[in-house]
């Protein structure tokens, strides 16, 4: 509603003569119209600050002569850049446009090199989707194997993950939680005690004597 009011206050006509959300989105999705659309959005407060900042980074990169991915608009590029075969092109543009910090650049390059070596990535697209996919216990083995092959973990993490993979291969499922903090809370609940103990012992995080004592004391 707020955007609609701003649009009416701007005269009810947007870039390229568009007169509504669908026609304006169609016009502004084309990267050739980026200057006109950013100018209109900024003058009339039509974009949140973070989106406007991102759009300006794309605009500035193109003006510097950086070649954008061969996809043409935001929606198409979201799909295009999630394909492993296009990752190199998209990472290069994201780096030049300033979308990635040093850590993200390093991680992206590791992922890219792993894919080039023939390591199959998890069947998910985009960081949020992959976080969700890899958080499911049934998918953890696939994701952990890729992370190991891509070198995305430190020595301590590698050791822990290899123990977890060993337990999974024995048929022991990990607790139904994600990340150390969440699993600490999850496993402190007595309802989940046996589930967590069985996995910790199978993975070698506890030896048989420690596990026996923990079961006795709960």
Buried (B, 14 or more C-beta within 10 A) or exposed (E): EEEEEEBEEBEEEBBBEBEEEEBBBBBBBBBEBBEBBBEBBEEBBBBEEEEBEBBBBBBEBBEEEBEBBEBBBBEBBEEBBBEBEBBBBBBBBBBBBBBBEEEBBEBBBBBBBBBEEEBEBBEBBEEEEBEEBBBEBEBBBBBBBBBBBBBBBEEEEBEBBBBBBEBBEEEBBBBBBBEEEEBEEBBEEEEBBEBBBBBBBBBBBBEEEEBEEBEEEE
